[in-house]
Amino acid sequence: MAGIRPTTSTSQTSSAQLLTSRLLLLLTLLPLTLAAFAFLLQWRGGLTDPTTRWSPDHHEFPGMESISGSIKDTIRNSGSGCTDLLGQSHSLSFPYFRDWKFGFGSDLKPKICITTSTSAGLEQTLPWIFYHKVMGVSTFFLFVEGKAASPTVSKVLETIAGVKVIYRTRELEEQQAKSRIWNETWLSSFFYKPCNYELFVKQSLNMEMAIVMAREAGMDWIIHLDTDELIHPAGAREYSLRQLLIDVPGNVDMVIFPNYESSVERDDIKEPFSEVSMFKKNYDHLPKDVYFGNYKEATRGNPNYFLTYGNGKSAARIQDHLRPNGAHRWHNYMKTPNEVKLEEAAVLHYTYPKFSDLTSRRDRCGCKPTKEDVKRCFMLEFDRSAFIIASTATEEEMLLWYYRYHNFPAFCFTILM
C-alpha cells in the first residue's frame, strides 16, 4: 500500500500539467482563430462594420447601392469619387443612415408628403430628404430639372424609398397646359415672364399635380417646400412633424408654419443645414414691442422685415376640391379652408446662406442688371438688388454688400440641429 502512493501522486500531477497546457493552448489559439475568421469575412466582403459605413474613406452614399454599373463606373473613372461629385469634403458632417430604412410602414399615421420643384444637386437634396424622413415624412414628389434632372443626380434620387422623381418633359408641360389652374386668372398674370415668375408658375402647376399623386398614394397631409427650407416642429410632444400633425383637430384644413430666416455670419459656408444655426424669428412669434422696437436695426435698409418672403408655408389636409394658392398656401374650390397658425413650429428658410448664391442666381437669369429690367425677373426687392450687385460689382464690393444684409443679431435665435 505504501509503495502505491507515490505513483498516484505523480499521476495526478502529470494530469494537472497536461490540462493546464491544453488550456493555455486553447486560450492562445482562440483569439488567433477569431482574428483569422474576421479577416476571412472582410476579405470576402461578408462583413460590414456599421460604425464605418459612412466613414471618410467610404464613398458610397445611401441610394447608390442599386445604381447601374455604368453610372458607378462613370463616377469612379472621373477620378473624383462620389464625395467630390456631391461637392463635399472627406469629412461628412451630416449623419446619413444606411439604405435609408426608417421603418415608416403603412400603419403610421398621419401619412405626410412633401412636394418640391428643384434644380439642386445631391449635396443639398440628400440631407433635405433625410432630415424630413426623420421628422416623419414618408413620401416626396420631386419635380426636377437642371442639375437635379441630370443622370448622376436623378438616378440616385430614384433609388431612395418613398421618393418619386418627375421630370419636366414636353409631355408633362402639355398635360399641365390642360390643367384647371392654367386657365384661372389668378395664375395667368405670372405667365410669360422669366426667372422667379416662371418658377412660381411651375411650382403652382406641380403642386396641382402633386395633390392628385398624394391622393393616389393615400396621403393625409401635403406640404410644399423648397430644398433650402426645413420644417422645425417645435411645440410637439416630441420633435416630430408627424406628432405635430397628429395633434391638429380634425376640423382644421390647413396649418400655417411661420418662417424664420437664416442669419449668416460667415462668407465661407459650404453646408448650410449643418453650419448655419442662427435664425431671425418671424413677427408672428415675437412680442410686438420687440418687433417694432428693433425693426430698423433688423431690416438694415431692406424695405421688408425679411430679406425675402415673410408669409410662411403651409400643410394642407388631403381632401376633395383641394388646390394650390401660390407656392405658400393651399385653398379649396368649394369652401374657405379652416386654418390655424402654429405658435411655435416654423419653417427654417436658409436665405442666400452661401456667398456663391449671389452669382448662381445671376447666372440663371437673363435680365439686364437695371432697376427696371430686373422687375421682369424677380418679385422681391432683395432678389432684384442681389442680382444687380452680382452683375455689376467687384468681389470685394459684393462681400461688403453680403455682410451688410446678413450679419444682423437682432432678435435671432439659435437652433441646434
C-alpha positions as CSV (number, residue, x, y, z in Angstrom):
1,M,0.0,0.0,0.0
2,A,2.8,2.4,0.9
3,G,4.5,1.7,-2.5
4,I,1.5,2.8,-4.5
5,R,1.0,6.3,-3.0
6,P,4.0,8.0,-4.8
7,T,2.7,6.6,-8.2
8,T,-0.8,8.0,-7.6
9,S,0.6,11.5,-6.7
10,T,2.8,11.6,-9.7
11,S,-0.1,10.6,-12.0
12,Q,-2.3,13.4,-10.6
13,T,0.5,15.9,-11.0
14,S,1.0,14.8,-14.6
15,S,-2.7,15.1,-15.4
16,A,-2.9,18.6,-14.0
17,Q,0.1,19.7,-16.0
18,L,-1.5,18.3,-19.2
19,L,-4.8,20.0,-18.5
20,T,-3.0,23.3,-17.9
21,S,-1.0,23.0,-21.1
22,R,-4.2,22.3,-23.2
23,L,-6.0,25.2,-21.6
24,L,-3.1,27.6,-22.4
25,L,-3.1,26.2,-26.0
26,L,-6.8,26.8,-26.3
27,L,-6.5,30.4,-25.0
28,T,-3.8,31.1,-27.4
29,L,-5.5,29.6,-30.5
30,L,-9.0,31.0,-29.8
31,P,-8.2,34.7,-30.4
32,L,-6.0,33.7,-33.4
33,T,-8.8,31.7,-34.9
34,L,-11.3,34.5,-34.3
35,A,-9.0,37.1,-35.9
36,A,-8.5,34.8,-38.9
37,F,-12.2,34.3,-39.2
38,A,-12.9,38.1,-39.1
39,F,-10.2,38.6,-41.7
40,L,-11.7,36.0,-44.0
41,L,-15.1,37.6,-43.8
42,Q,-13.8,41.1,-44.5
43,W,-11.6,39.8,-47.4
44,R,-14.6,38.1,-49.0
45,G,-16.9,41.1,-48.4
46,G,-19.2,39.4,-46.0
47,L,-18.9,41.8,-43.1
48,T,-19.9,45.5,-43.0
49,D,-19.0,47.4,-39.9
50,P,-21.9,49.8,-39.3
51,T,-19.7,52.3,-37.4
52,T,-17.6,52.8,-40.5
53,R,-20.3,52.6,-43.1
54,W,-20.2,56.3,-43.7
55,S,-16.5,56.8,-42.8
56,P,-14.5,59.4,-44.7
57,D,-13.0,56.5,-46.8
58,H,-16.3,55.1,-47.8
59,H,-17.5,56.9,-51.0
60,E,-20.9,55.3,-51.4
61,F,-23.9,57.3,-50.3
62,P,-27.4,56.0,-49.4
63,G,-29.3,55.2,-52.5
64,M,-26.2,54.4,-54.5
65,E,-26.2,50.6,-53.9
66,S,-28.6,49.8,-56.7
67,I,-27.4,52.3,-59.3
68,S,-26.4,50.7,-62.6
69,G,-22.8,49.7,-63.1
70,S,-22.3,52.2,-65.9
71,I,-23.1,55.2,-63.8
72,K,-20.9,53.9,-60.9
73,D,-18.1,53.4,-63.4
74,T,-18.6,56.9,-64.7
75,I,-18.2,58.3,-61.2
76,R,-15.2,56.2,-60.4
77,N,-13.4,56.8,-63.7
78,S,-13.8,60.6,-63.2
79,G,-11.1,60.3,-60.5
80,S,-13.1,62.4,-58.1
81,G,-15.2,59.8,-56.3
82,C,-18.8,60.3,-55.0
83,T,-17.8,62.8,-52.3
84,D,-16.4,65.1,-54.9
85,L,-19.4,64.7,-57.1
86,L,-21.5,65.8,-54.2
87,G,-19.3,68.8,-53.7
88,Q,-18.4,67.6,-50.2
89,S,-15.2,67.3,-48.3
90,H,-13.9,64.0,-47.0
91,S,-15.3,64.9,-43.6
92,L,-19.0,64.3,-43.8
93,S,-20.9,66.5,-41.4
94,F,-24.4,65.0,-42.0
95,P,-25.2,61.6,-40.4
96,Y,-26.6,59.6,-43.3
97,F,-28.2,56.2,-42.4
98,R,-27.5,53.0,-44.4
99,D,-30.1,52.3,-47.1
100,W,-32.5,55.0,-45.8
101,K,-34.6,52.4,-43.9
102,F,-36.6,54.4,-41.4
103,G,-39.5,51.9,-40.8
104,F,-42.2,54.2,-42.0
105,G,-44.8,51.5,-42.7
106,S,-48.4,51.7,-43.7
107,D,-49.6,51.7,-40.1
108,L,-48.0,55.1,-39.2
109,K,-50.5,58.0,-39.2
110,P,-50.8,60.5,-40.5
111,K,-49.1,60.0,-43.8
112,I,-47.3,63.1,-44.8
113,C,-45.8,64.0,-48.2
114,I,-43.7,66.9,-49.4
115,T,-43.6,68.2,-52.9
116,T,-40.9,70.5,-54.4
117,S,-39.7,71.9,-57.7
118,T,-35.9,71.8,-57.7
119,S,-32.8,72.0,-59.8
120,A,-30.5,71.5,-56.8
121,G,-27.7,68.9,-56.6
122,L,-27.3,66.0,-54.3
123,E,-25.3,68.0,-51.7
124,Q,-28.5,69.9,-51.0
125,T,-31.2,67.4,-51.8
126,L,-29.9,64.4,-49.9
127,P,-29.7,66.0,-46.4
128,W,-33.0,67.8,-47.1
129,I,-34.8,64.4,-47.8
130,F,-33.0,62.7,-44.9
131,Y,-34.0,65.4,-42.4
132,H,-37.7,65.3,-43.3
133,K,-37.7,61.5,-43.3
134,V,-36.6,61.6,-39.7
135,M,-39.3,64.2,-39.0
136,G,-41.9,61.7,-40.2
137,V,-42.4,62.4,-43.9
138,S,-42.9,59.2,-45.9
139,T,-43.3,60.4,-49.5
140,F,-41.6,63.0,-51.6
141,F,-42.7,64.2,-55.1
142,L,-39.7,65.8,-56.7
143,F,-40.3,67.8,-59.9
144,V,-36.8,68.1,-61.2
145,E,-35.0,70.0,-63.9
146,G,-31.5,71.3,-64.5
147,K,-28.8,69.7,-62.3
148,A,-31.5,67.7,-60.4
149,A,-32.6,66.0,-63.6
150,S,-29.1,65.0,-64.7
151,P,-28.3,61.3,-64.7
152,T,-25.8,61.4,-61.9
153,V,-28.3,63.1,-59.6
154,S,-31.7,61.8,-60.6
155,K,-30.6,58.1,-60.7
156,V,-29.6,58.4,-57.0
157,L,-32.9,60.1,-56.1
158,E,-34.9,57.4,-57.8
159,T,-33.3,54.7,-55.6
160,I,-34.5,56.2,-52.3
161,A,-37.6,54.7,-50.9
162,G,-40.6,57.0,-50.9
163,V,-39.1,59.4,-53.5
164,K,-41.0,59.9,-56.7
165,V,-39.0,61.8,-59.4
166,I,-41.0,63.7,-62.0
167,Y,-39.1,65.1,-65.0
168,R,-40.1,68.3,-66.8
169,T,-40.7,66.7,-70.2
170,R,-42.8,68.0,-73.1
171,E,-45.5,65.5,-72.2
172,L,-45.6,67.0,-68.7
173,E,-45.9,70.5,-70.0
174,E,-48.7,69.5,-72.4
175,Q,-50.6,67.8,-69.6
176,Q,-50.2,70.8,-67.3
177,A,-51.4,73.2,-70.1
178,K,-54.7,71.4,-69.9
179,S,-55.0,71.6,-66.1
180,R,-57.6,73.7,-64.3
181,I,-55.4,76.4,-62.8
182,W,-53.7,77.0,-66.1
183,N,-56.8,78.8,-67.2
184,E,-57.6,80.6,-64.0
185,T,-57.0,84.3,-63.8
186,W,-55.0,84.4,-60.5
187,L,-52.2,82.5,-62.2
188,S,-52.3,83.9,-65.7
189,S,-50.8,87.2,-64.6
190,F,-47.5,85.4,-64.0
191,F,-47.3,83.8,-67.4
192,Y,-44.5,84.5,-69.9
193,K,-42.1,86.2,-67.5
194,P,-38.6,84.9,-66.8
195,C,-36.9,83.6,-63.6
196,N,-38.9,83.8,-60.4
197,Y,-42.2,84.4,-62.2
198,E,-41.6,81.4,-64.3
199,L,-40.7,79.3,-61.2
200,F,-43.8,80.5,-59.5
201,V,-46.0,79.2,-62.4
202,K,-44.1,75.8,-62.4
203,Q,-44.5,75.4,-58.7
204,S,-48.2,76.0,-58.8
205,L,-48.7,73.6,-61.7
206,N,-46.6,71.0,-60.0
207,M,-48.5,71.4,-56.7
208,E,-51.7,70.8,-58.5
209,M,-50.4,67.6,-60.0
210,A,-48.9,66.6,-56.6
211,I,-52.3,66.7,-55.0
212,V,-53.6,64.0,-57.4
213,M,-50.5,61.9,-56.8
214,A,-50.8,62.3,-53.0
215,R,-54.5,61.1,-53.1
216,E,-53.5,58.1,-55.1
217,A,-50.7,57.3,-52.6
218,G,-53.1,57.5,-49.7
219,M,-51.5,60.6,-48.1
220,D,-53.2,62.6,-45.3
221,W,-51.2,65.8,-45.5
222,I,-49.3,67.6,-48.2
223,I,-46.6,70.4,-47.8
224,H,-44.9,72.4,-50.5
225,L,-41.3,73.2,-49.5
226,D,-38.2,74.4,-51.4
227,T,-34.9,72.5,-50.9
228,D,-33.5,75.4,-48.9
229,E,-36.2,75.1,-46.3
230,L,-36.6,72.7,-43.3
231,I,-39.7,72.2,-41.1
232,H,-39.0,73.0,-37.4
233,P,-41.7,71.1,-35.5
234,A,-41.3,72.9,-32.2
235,G,-44.2,72.6,-29.8
236,A,-44.8,69.0,-30.5
237,R,-44.6,66.5,-27.6
238,E,-41.6,65.0,-29.5
239,Y,-39.5,66.7,-32.2
240,S,-41.6,65.2,-35.0
241,L,-43.7,66.7,-37.8
242,R,-45.9,63.5,-37.6
243,Q,-46.6,64.1,-33.9
244,L,-47.3,67.8,-34.6
245,L,-50.0,67.0,-37.2
246,I,-51.5,64.2,-35.1
247,D,-52.5,66.8,-32.5
248,V,-54.2,69.0,-35.1
249,P,-58.0,68.9,-34.6
250,G,-59.9,67.1,-37.3
251,N,-61.9,70.2,-38.4
252,V,-58.7,72.0,-39.4
253,D,-57.9,72.0,-43.1
254,M,-54.6,73.9,-43.2
255,V,-51.7,74.5,-40.8
256,I,-49.6,77.6,-41.2
257,F,-45.9,77.5,-40.4
258,P,-44.4,81.0,-39.9
259,N,-41.0,81.2,-41.5
260,Y,-37.7,82.0,-39.8
261,E,-34.8,83.4,-41.9
262,S,-31.2,82.3,-41.6
263,S,-28.7,84.8,-40.3
264,V,-25.3,84.2,-41.9
265,E,-22.2,85.4,-40.1
266,R,-19.6,84.0,-42.4
267,D,-18.9,84.0,-46.2
268,D,-17.4,80.5,-46.4
269,I,-20.5,78.4,-45.6
270,K,-20.4,75.1,-47.6
271,E,-23.1,73.1,-46.0
272,P,-25.9,75.4,-44.7
273,F,-28.0,72.8,-43.0
274,S,-25.2,71.9,-40.6
275,E,-23.2,75.1,-40.5
276,V,-25.9,77.8,-40.1
277,S,-27.7,77.8,-36.7
278,M,-28.9,81.4,-36.1
279,F,-32.3,82.5,-37.4
280,K,-34.3,85.7,-37.5
281,K,-37.7,84.9,-35.9
282,N,-41.0,85.7,-37.6
283,Y,-43.0,88.6,-36.2
284,D,-45.8,86.1,-35.5
285,H,-43.6,84.6,-32.9
286,L,-42.3,87.9,-31.4
287,P,-43.7,90.3,-28.8
288,K,-44.9,93.3,-30.8
289,D,-42.8,95.8,-28.7
290,V,-39.7,93.8,-29.5
291,Y,-40.6,93.6,-33.2
292,F,-41.3,97.3,-33.7
293,G,-38.6,98.4,-31.3
294,N,-35.9,96.6,-33.4
295,Y,-37.4,96.9,-36.9
296,K,-34.9,99.4,-38.2
297,E,-31.9,97.5,-37.0
298,A,-33.2,94.3,-38.3
299,T,-34.0,95.5,-41.8
300,R,-30.8,97.4,-42.4
301,G,-32.1,99.3,-45.3
302,N,-34.1,96.5,-46.9
303,P,-37.8,97.6,-47.4
304,N,-39.1,94.4,-45.8
305,Y,-38.5,92.8,-42.4
306,F,-37.2,89.6,-44.0
307,L,-34.8,89.7,-46.9
308,T,-37.2,87.5,-49.0
309,Y,-40.7,86.2,-48.1
310,G,-42.3,86.5,-44.7
311,N,-45.7,84.7,-45.1
312,G,-44.5,81.2,-44.1
313,K,-45.5,77.9,-45.6
314,S,-48.5,75.6,-45.0
315,A,-49.5,72.0,-44.7
316,A,-52.9,71.0,-46.2
317,R,-55.1,68.1,-45.3
318,I,-55.8,66.0,-48.4
319,Q,-59.5,66.3,-49.3
320,D,-61.9,66.9,-52.1
321,H,-61.5,70.1,-54.2
322,L,-58.1,71.0,-52.7
323,R,-56.0,73.3,-54.9
324,P,-52.8,75.3,-54.6
325,N,-52.9,79.0,-53.9
326,G,-49.4,80.0,-54.9
327,A,-46.2,78.4,-53.5
328,H,-47.0,79.3,-49.9
329,R,-50.7,78.3,-49.4
330,W,-53.4,75.9,-50.4
331,H,-57.1,76.6,-51.0
332,N,-60.3,74.8,-51.7
333,Y,-62.7,75.3,-54.6
334,M,-65.8,74.6,-52.5
335,K,-65.1,76.3,-49.2
336,T,-62.9,78.6,-47.3
337,P,-60.3,76.4,-45.5
338,N,-60.3,76.4,-41.7
339,E,-56.7,77.2,-41.0
340,V,-54.6,77.6,-37.8
341,K,-51.2,79.3,-37.4
342,L,-48.8,77.4,-35.2
343,E,-47.4,79.3,-32.1
344,E,-44.0,77.5,-32.0
345,A,-43.4,75.4,-35.1
346,A,-41.8,77.1,-38.1
347,V,-40.1,76.8,-41.5
348,L,-36.4,77.4,-41.4
349,H,-35.5,79.3,-44.6
350,Y,-31.8,79.3,-45.5
351,T,-31.8,82.6,-47.4
352,Y,-28.7,83.2,-49.5
353,P,-26.6,81.2,-47.0
354,K,-23.6,80.8,-49.3
355,F,-21.8,83.7,-50.9
356,S,-21.9,81.8,-54.2
357,D,-25.7,82.1,-54.2
358,L,-25.3,85.6,-55.4
359,T,-23.6,84.6,-58.6
360,S,-25.5,81.4,-59.1
361,R,-28.8,83.3,-59.3
362,R,-27.2,85.9,-61.6
363,D,-26.1,83.1,-64.0
364,R,-29.7,81.6,-64.1
365,C,-31.5,84.7,-65.2
366,G,-31.1,86.6,-68.5
367,C,-32.3,90.0,-67.3
368,K,-30.3,93.2,-67.7
369,P,-28.9,94.5,-64.3
370,T,-31.0,97.6,-64.3
371,K,-33.7,98.6,-61.8
372,E,-36.4,98.5,-64.4
373,D,-35.5,95.3,-66.2
374,V,-35.0,93.2,-63.1
375,K,-38.7,93.7,-62.3
376,R,-39.4,91.3,-65.1
377,C,-37.4,88.6,-63.3
378,F,-37.9,89.0,-59.6
379,M,-40.9,89.7,-57.4
380,L,-38.9,90.7,-54.3
381,E,-36.8,93.8,-53.9
382,F,-33.9,92.0,-52.3
383,D,-33.7,89.5,-55.1
384,R,-33.5,92.4,-57.5
385,S,-30.8,94.1,-55.6
386,A,-28.8,90.9,-55.2
387,F,-29.0,90.3,-59.0
388,I,-27.8,93.8,-59.8
389,I,-24.9,93.7,-57.3
390,A,-23.8,90.3,-58.5
391,S,-23.8,91.5,-62.1
392,T,-22.1,94.9,-61.7
393,A,-19.9,94.9,-58.6
394,T,-16.4,93.5,-57.8
395,E,-16.0,90.6,-55.5
396,E,-14.9,92.9,-52.6
397,E,-18.0,95.1,-53.1
398,M,-20.2,92.0,-53.2
399,L,-18.7,90.8,-49.9
400,L,-19.4,94.2,-48.2
401,W,-23.0,94.1,-49.5
402,Y,-23.4,90.5,-48.4
403,Y,-22.3,91.2,-44.9
404,R,-24.4,94.4,-44.7
405,Y,-27.6,92.4,-45.1
406,H,-26.8,89.1,-43.5
407,N,-24.9,89.8,-40.3
408,F,-27.7,91.1,-38.0
409,P,-28.1,89.7,-34.5
410,A,-31.4,91.4,-33.7
411,F,-34.0,89.1,-32.0
412,C,-32.5,86.0,-33.6
413,F,-32.5,82.6,-32.0
414,T,-30.1,79.7,-32.3
415,I,-31.2,76.2,-33.1
416,L,-29.0,73.1,-32.8
417,M,-29.9,70.6,-35.5
